[in-house]
């Protein structure tokens, strides 16, 4: 499960390499905002689901102009995944350990965001040209 979660995070980063750089940050701000609402309709933590969603929405809004805030949003979601794994309902209702997997996947995305959300394809191309 851990390897699969890491691969999902890596696949997310790779797929984002196909999003034009001019749109990549805003697209990812929307994605982290959506992730912030993932548990809203059934996470099992009552009013705290709304509090978290409000905080994640603010961070996502700030992420429209900042990769750092998008990374913070993914780390916030990681923490929320851990809380749900231990005390709440899973992010995917029929997959008992899905919140645990999400908590492993999200930091991969966060690290990529903290590095500026650069295209992996561009980085590989530059390395090949130097070689």
C-alpha positions in Angstrom: 0.0 0.0 0.0 2.8 2.4 0.8 4.5 2.0 -2.5 1.2 2.4 -4.4 0.5 5.6 -2.5 3.9 7.0 -3.3 3.4 6.0 -7.0 0.1 7.9 -7.0 1.8 11.0 -5.7 4.5 10.6 -8.3 1.9 10.1 -11.0 0.1 13.3 -10.0 3.4 15.2 -10.3 4.1 13.7 -13.7 0.6 14.3 -15.1 1.0 18.0 -13.9 4.0 18.2 -16.2 1.6 18.3 -19.1 -0.3 21.3 -17.7 1.2 24.4 -19.2 3.4 26.3 -16.7 1.2 29.4 -17.1 -1.8 27.5 -15.6 -0.1 24.9 -13.4 -0.1 26.8 -10.1 -3.7 27.9 -10.4 -4.8 24.4 -11.4 -3.0 23.0 -8.3 -4.6 25.7 -6.0 -8.0 24.4 -7.2 -6.9 20.8 -6.6 -5.8 21.4 -3.0 -9.0 23.4 -2.4 -11.0 20.5 -3.6 -9.0 18.1 -1.5 -9.8 20.3 1.5 -13.5 19.5 1.0 -13.0 15.8 0.4 -14.4 14.7 3.7 -17.1 17.3 4.0 -20.1 15.0 3.3 -19.1 12.0 5.4 -15.9 12.4 7.3 -17.5 11.8 10.6 -16.0 14.7 12.5 -19.0 17.0 12.5 -18.4 20.7 12.6 -14.7 20.2 12.4 -15.1 19.1 8.8 -16.4 22.6 8.0 -13.7 24.3 10.0 -11.0 22.4 8.1 -12.7 23.1 4.8 -12.7 26.8 5.6 -9.0 26.8 6.5 -8.2 24.8 3.4 -10.2 27.1 1.2 -8.2 30.1 2.5 -4.9 28.3 1.9 -6.0 27.3 -1.6 -6.9 30.9 -2.3 -3.5 32.1 -1.2 -2.1 29.2 -3.4 -3.4 31.0 -6.5 -0.3 33.2 -6.1 2.1 30.9 -4.1 3.4 27.4 -4.5 4.3 27.5 -0.8 0.7 27.8 0.2 -0.3 24.9 -2.1 2.4 22.8 -0.4 1.0 23.9 3.0 -2.5 22.9 1.8 -1.3 19.4 0.9 0.4 19.0 4.3 -2.8 20.2 6.0 -4.6 17.6 4.1 -2.0 15.0 5.2 -2.7 15.8 8.8 -6.5 15.6 8.2 -6.0 12.2 6.5 -4.2 11.0 9.6 -7.0 12.3 11.9 -9.6 10.5 9.7 -7.5 7.3 9.7 -7.4 7.3 13.5 -10.8 8.8 14.4 -13.0 9.5 11.5 -14.2 7.9 8.3 -12.0 6.9 5.3 -11.8 9.3 2.4 -13.1 6.4 0.1 -16.0 4.8 2.0 -15.4 1.3 0.7 -11.6 1.4 1.2 -10.9 1.2 5.0 -7.2 2.4 4.7 -7.7 5.0 2.0 -7.0 7.9 4.3 -3.8 6.3 5.4 -2.8 5.9 1.7 -3.7 9.5 1.1 -1.6 10.6 4.0 1.4 9.0 2.3 0.6 10.3 -1.1 0.0 14.0 -0.2 3.5 14.8 1.1 4.9 13.7 -2.2 2.8 16.4 -3.9 3.6 18.9 -1.2 7.4 18.4 -1.7 6.9 19.0 -5.4 4.9 22.2 -4.6 7.6 23.5 -2.3 10.1 23.1 -5.1 8.0 25.4 -7.3 5.9 22.8 -9.1 8.3 22.5 -11.9 7.6 20.2 -14.9 9.3 16.8 -14.4 9.5 16.5 -18.2 11.4 19.7 -18.4 13.9 18.6 -15.7 14.5 15.3 -17.5 15.0 17.1 -20.8 17.5 19.4 -19.3 19.5 16.5 -17.7 19.5 14.7 -21.1 20.8 17.7 -22.9 23.7 18.1 -20.4 24.6 14.5 -20.7 
